Amino acid sequence: MPLFLRLLISCLGFLSLNARAANFSVPFPAPLPAHHRLLASAEDFTALREQVKTDPVSARFFAELSQQADAMLAQPPVTYKKEGIRLLAVCNEALKRISTLAMMARLTGDARYSEQWPQT
């Protein structure tokens, strides 16, 4: 899983725990995304595309993400294979591939990344 997603998820989890402990709610963005499990809206992806064009740090991050996604396309699909009694490594690899390829599909609109999802 990309570092920024891990950081985002851990920060959201931390905020959620603190909100419960302090007995108050964290406000949701207005308007809410089209689906309750979406992390970003279409406008957010449009803003990210523009940011990649103008911000050198974002451009470097996008280039690294693009290289990782292209390398994932060349790899064989993840297979259901237990390592001992666990599937944790397999699940983590599948999650990493799905999140990276999904992000690239949304940012670039390139069908190569979305066609790989069912096989991952």
Backbone hydrogen bonds, N-H to C=O, Kabsch-Sander energy under -0.5 kcal/mol:
donor,donor_aa,acceptor,acceptor_aa,energy
6,R,2,P,-2.0
7,L,3,L,-2.6
8,L,4,F,-2.3
9,I,5,L,-2.8
10,S,6,R,-2.5
11,C,7,L,-2.5
12,L,8,L,-2.6
13,G,9,I,-2.4
14,F,10,S,-2.4
15,L,11,C,-2.6
16,S,12,L,-2.3
17,L,13,G,-2.4
18,N,14,F,-2.5
19,A,15,L,-2.4
20,R,16,S,-2.0
21,A,17,L,-2.3
22,A,18,N,-2.3
23,N,19,A,-0.6
23,N,20,R,-0.6
24,F,19,A,-2.4
38,L,35,H,-1.6
45,F,41,S,-1.8
46,T,42,A,-2.0
47,A,43,E,-2.4
48,L,44,D,-2.2
49,R,45,F,-2.4
50,E,46,T,-1.9
51,Q,47,A,-2.3
52,V,48,L,-2.3
53,K,49,R,-1.1
54,T,50,E,-1.4
55,D,51,Q,-3.1
59,A,55,D,-2.2
60,R,56,P,-2.1
61,F,57,V,-2.3
62,F,58,S,-2.8
63,A,59,A,-2.3
64,E,60,R,-2.2
65,L,61,F,-2.6
66,S,62,F,-2.6
67,Q,63,A,-2.1
68,Q,64,E,-2.3
69,A,65,L,-2.5
70,D,66,S,-2.5
71,A,67,Q,-2.1
72,M,68,Q,-2.0
73,L,69,A,-1.7
74,A,70,D,-0.9
75,Q,71,A,-0.6
75,Q,72,M,-0.8
81,K,79,T,-1.2
83,E,86,R,-2.9
84,G,82,K,-0.7
85,I,83,E,-0.6
86,R,83,E,-1.4
91,C,87,L,-2.8
92,N,88,L,-2.7
93,E,89,A,-2.1
94,A,90,V,-2.4
95,L,91,C,-2.6
96,K,92,N,-2.4
97,R,93,E,-2.5
98,I,94,A,-2.8
99,S,95,L,-2.5
100,T,96,K,-2.1
101,L,97,R,-2.9
102,A,98,I,-2.4
103,M,99,S,-2.0
104,M,100,T,-2.2
105,A,101,L,-2.4
106,R,102,A,-2.2
107,L,103,M,-2.3
108,T,104,M,-2.7
109,G,104,M,-0.5
109,G,105,A,-1.9
113,Y,110,D,-1.0
114,S,110,D,-0.8
115,E,111,A,-2.2
116,Q,112,R,-0.7
117,W,114,S,-0.6
119,Q,116,Q,-1.0
120,T,116,Q,-1.2
120,T,117,W,-0.9
